[in-house]
Amino acid sequence: MKDKTRLAPEDPFPKDLDSLADGEVEVLNSKVHRQIDEEYVEEGQPDPETEFRKEELDEELDERDDEDNSSGEKDSAAH
């Protein structure tokens, strides 16, 4: 049975995270983190593909946070 809470290295991964909604990126991030935890338990280290996905998701989430913070600053400056 496939685990719906993790994203294995062989599972499909979106090529463009920009097109996903925030919630979709957050779900992917959670699944990748759970996969990393599982790989540490089972293999002693994460798979390189899982590590790459985590880094890609971290960058995407950081960019979205930066965009939210900069637009929030503009909104508060206008008031």
ROSE-4610 file (N, C-alpha, C; in Angstrom, 1 decimal, always signed):
// ROSE-4610
residu = [M/M/M/K/K/K/D/D/D/K/K/K/T/T/T/R/R/R/L/L/L/A/A/A/P/P/P/E/E/E/D/D/D/P/P/P/F/F/F/P/P/P/K/K/K/D/D/D/L/L/L/D/D/D/S/S/S/L/L/L/A/A/A/D/D/D/G/G/G/E/E/E/V/V/V/E/E/E/V/V/V/L/L/L/N/N/N/S/S/S/K/K/K/V/V/V/H/H/H/R/R/R/Q/Q/Q/I/I/I/D/D/D/E/E/E/E/E/E/Y/Y/Y/V/V/V/E/E/E/E/E/E/G/G/G/Q/Q/Q/P/P/P/D/D/D/P/P/P/E/E/E/T/T/T/E/E/E/F/F/F/R/R/R/K/K/K/E/E/E/E/E/E/L/L/L/D/D/D/E/E/E/E/E/E/L/L/L/D/D/D/E/E/E/R/R/R/D/D/D/D/D/D/E/E/E/D/D/D/N/N/N/S/S/S/S/S/S/G/G/G/E/E/E/K/K/K/D/D/D/S/S/S/A/A/A/A/A/A/H/H/H]
num = [1/1/1/2/2/2/3/3/3/4/4/4/5/5/5/6/6/6/7/7/7/8/8/8/9/9/9/10/10/10/11/11/11/12/12/12/13/13/13/14/14/14/15/15/15/16/16/16/17/17/17/18/18/18/19/19/19/20/20/20/21/21/21/22/22/22/23/23/23/24/24/24/25/25/25/26/26/26/27/27/27/28/28/28/29/29/29/30/30/30/31/31/31/32/32/32/33/33/33/34/34/34/35/35/35/36/36/36/37/37/37/38/38/38/39/39/39/40/40/40/41/41/41/42/42/42/43/43/43/44/44/44/45/45/45/46/46/46/47/47/47/48/48/48/49/49/49/50/50/50/51/51/51/52/52/52/53/53/53/54/54/54/55/55/55/56/56/56/57/57/57/58/58/58/59/59/59/60/60/60/61/61/61/62/62/62/63/63/63/64/64/64/65/65/65/66/66/66/67/67/67/68/68/68/69/69/69/70/70/70/71/71/71/72/72/72/73/73/73/74/74/74/75/75/75/76/76/76/77/77/77/78/78/78/79/79/79]
x = [+0.8/+0.0/+0.9/+0.6/+1.3/+0.9/+1.9/+1.7/+1.4/+0.2/-0.2/+0.5/+1.2/+1.7/+3.2/+3.8/+5.2/+5.3/+6.4/+6.6/+8.0/+7.9/+9.1/+9.9/+11.2/+12.0/+11.4/+10.8/+10.3/+8.9/+8.3/+7.0/+7.1/+6.1/+6.2/+6.3/+7.0/+7.2/+7.0/+6.3/+6.0/+7.3/+7.4/+8.5/+8.5/+7.3/+7.2/+6.4/+7.0/+6.3/+5.6/+6.0/+5.4/+3.9/+3.5/+2.1/+1.2/+1.8/+1.0/+0.5/-0.7/-1.2/-0.3/-0.4/+0.4/+0.2/-1.1/-1.5/-0.9/-0.8/-0.3/+1.2/+1.9/+3.4/+3.6/+2.8/+2.9/+2.7/+1.7/+1.5/+2.7/+3.2/+4.4/+5.6/+5.7/+6.8/+6.7/+5.5/+5.2/+5.5/+5.1/+5.3/+6.8/+7.6/+9.0/+9.7/+9.3/+9.9/+9.6/+8.4/+8.1/+8.9/+9.1/+10.0/+11.4/+11.9/+13.3/+13.4/+12.4/+12.4/+12.4/+11.6/+11.6/+12.9/+13.5/+14.8/+15.9/+15.9/+16.9/+16.7/+15.4/+15.2/+15.5/+15.1/+15.3/+16.8/+17.3/+18.6/+19.8/+19.5/+20.5/+20.8/+20.3/+20.5/+19.4/+19.1/+18.1/+18.6/+17.7/+18.0/+18.4/+19.4/+19.7/+18.5/+17.6/+16.5/+15.6/+15.4/+14.6/+15.2/+16.5/+17.2/+17.1/+17.2/+17.0/+15.6/+14.6/+13.2/+13.0/+13.6/+13.5/+14.1/+15.3/+15.9/+15.1/+14.5/+13.7/+12.4/+11.8/+10.6/+11.0/+12.1/+12.6/+12.7/+13.4/+13.6/+12.2/+11.3/+10.0/+9.2/+9.2/+8.5/+9.2/+10.5/+11.2/+10.8/+10.8/+10.4/+9.0/+8.1/+6.7/+6.6/+7.3/+7.4/+7.9/+8.9/+9.5/+8.5/+7.8/+6.7/+5.6/+5.2/+4.1/+4.6/+5.8/+6.3/+6.5/+7.0/+7.2/+5.8/+4.8/+3.5/+2.8/+3.1/+2.5/+3.1/+4.4/+5.0/+4.4/+4.2/+3.6/+2.2/+1.4/+0.1/+0.0/+0.9/+0.9/+1.5/+2.4/+2.9/+1.8/+0.9/-0.2/-1.2/-1.3/-2.3/-1.8]
y = [-1.2/+0.0/+1.3/+2.2/+3.4/+4.4/+5.0/+5.9/+7.3/+7.8/+9.1/+10.3/+10.0/+11.1/+11.4/+10.6/+10.8/+10.8/+11.4/+11.5/+10.8/+9.6/+8.8/+9.4/+9.2/+9.7/+9.3/+8.2/+7.7/+8.3/+8.9/+9.5/+10.8/+11.1/+12.3/+13.6/+14.6/+15.8/+16.9/+18.0/+19.1/+19.7/+20.0/+20.7/+22.2/+22.8/+24.2/+24.4/+24.8/+25.0/+26.3/+27.3/+28.6/+28.5/+27.5/+27.4/+26.8/+26.3/+25.7/+26.7/+26.4/+27.3/+27.1/+28.0/+27.9/+26.6/+26.3/+25.0/+23.8/+23.8/+22.6/+22.5/+23.6/+23.6/+23.2/+23.6/+23.3/+21.8/+21.2/+19.7/+19.0/+19.4/+18.8/+18.9/+20.0/+20.2/+19.2/+19.1/+18.1/+16.7/+16.3/+15.0/+14.7/+15.7/+15.5/+15.4/+16.2/+16.1/+14.8/+14.3/+12.9/+11.9/+12.0/+11.1/+11.1/+12.3/+12.4/+11.7/+11.9/+11.2/+9.7/+9.2/+7.8/+7.2/+8.0/+7.6/+7.5/+8.5/+8.4/+7.2/+6.8/+5.6/+4.4/+4.3/+3.1/+2.9/+4.0/+3.9/+4.7/+5.4/+6.2/+7.5/+7.8/+9.1/+9.3/+10.5/+10.8/+10.5/+10.1/+9.9/+11.3/+11.3/+12.6/+13.3/+12.6/+13.2/+13.8/+13.2/+13.8/+15.0/+15.0/+16.2/+17.4/+17.1/+18.1/+18.7/+17.8/+18.3/+19.2/+18.8/+19.6/+21.0/+21.1/+22.3/+23.2/+22.6/+23.3/+23.8/+23.1/+23.5/+24.6/+24.5/+25.5/+26.9/+26.8/+28.1/+28.7/+27.8/+28.3/+28.9/+28.3/+28.8/+30.1/+30.2/+31.4/+32.6/+32.3/+33.3/+33.8/+32.9/+33.2/+34.1/+33.7/+34.5/+35.9/+36.0/+37.3/+38.2/+37.5/+38.3/+38.7/+37.9/+38.2/+39.4/+39.3/+40.3/+41.6/+41.6/+42.9/+43.5/+42.7/+43.3/+43.8/+43.1/+43.5/+44.8/+45.1/+46.3/+47.5/+47.2/+48.2/+48.6/+47.5/+47.8/+48.6/+48.3/+49.0/+50.4/+50.6/+52.0/+52.9/+52.3/+53.1/+53.6/+53.0/+53.4/+54.4]
z = [+0.0/+0.0/+0.0/-0.9/-1.0/+0.2/+0.7/+1.8/+1.2/+1.5/+1.0/+1.8/+2.9/+3.7/+3.4/+2.4/+2.1/+0.5/+0.1/-1.4/-1.7/-2.1/-2.4/-3.6/-3.7/-4.8/-6.2/-6.3/-7.6/-7.9/-6.9/-7.1/-8.0/-8.8/-9.6/-8.7/-9.2/-8.6/-9.6/-9.3/-10.2/-10.7/-12.0/-12.6/-12.2/-12.1/-11.8/-10.6/-9.5/-8.2/-8.2/-9.1/-9.2/-9.5/-10.3/-10.7/-9.6/-8.5/-7.5/-6.5/-5.9/-4.8/-3.6/-2.7/-1.4/-0.7/-0.6/+0.2/-0.5/-1.8/-2.5/-2.2/-2.2/-1.9/-0.5/+0.4/+1.8/+2.0/+1.3/+1.4/+0.9/-0.3/-0.8/+0.2/+0.8/+1.7/+2.9/+3.4/+4.5/+4.1/+2.9/+2.4/+2.3/+1.8/+1.6/+2.9/+3.9/+5.2/+5.9/+5.7/+6.2/+5.5/+4.3/+3.5/+4.0/+4.2/+4.8/+6.1/+7.0/+8.3/+8.1/+7.2/+6.9/+6.4/+5.5/+4.9/+6.0/+6.9/+8.0/+8.8/+9.1/+9.9/+9.2/+7.9/+7.1/+6.6/+6.1/+5.4/+6.1/+7.1/+7.8/+7.2/+6.0/+5.3/+4.2/+3.9/+2.9/+1.5/+0.6/-0.8/-1.4/-2.3/-3.0/-3.6/-4.3/-4.9/-3.9/-2.7/-1.7/-1.1/-1.0/-0.5/-1.5/-2.8/-3.8/-3.8/-3.6/-3.6/-2.4/-1.2/+0.0/-0.3/-0.9/-1.2/-2.1/-3.1/-4.1/-3.4/-2.5/-1.8/-0.8/-0.1/+0.8/+0.1/-1.1/-1.9/-2.3/-2.7/-3.2/-2.0/-0.9/+0.3/+0.8/+0.7/+1.1/+0.2/-1.1/-2.1/-1.8/-1.5/-1.3/+0.0/+1.1/+2.3/+2.0/+1.2/+0.9/+0.2/-0.8/-1.5/-0.6/+0.3/+1.2/+2.2/+2.6/+3.5/+2.8/+1.6/+0.9/+0.5/+0.1/-0.2/+1.1/+2.2/+3.5/+3.9/+3.7/+4.0/+3.2/+1.9/+1.1/+1.5/+1.9/+2.4/+3.7/+4.6/+5.9/+5.7/+4.7/+4.4/+3.8/+3.1/+2.5/+3.5/+4.7/+5.7/+6.6]
